[in-house]
Amino acid sequence: MNLSNNVKIVVSVSECHVDVVRDAIGKAGAGKIGNCDYCSFSIKGIGRFKPGEGAHPAIGEVGKFEAVPYRG
């Protein structure tokens, strides 16, 4: 195995879209490890962001850091 050909992709997505995104990534050929396809790892956490000028955030204010905990 040539390790220089391996790439790790990290994607943040709303929980309601996880399966759709995972399926699209797998169909595109990503997520292969050995003889397994559609490999992925999921974790729930805290989303952090700072809306910039011109943003219209649903949560938080432009120019201020925001942290949104997982809501399950």
Secondary structure, 3 states (H helix, E strand, C coil): CCHHHCCCCCCCCCHHHHHHHHHHHHHCCCCCECCECCCCCCCCCCEEECCCCCCCCCCCCCCCCEEECCCC
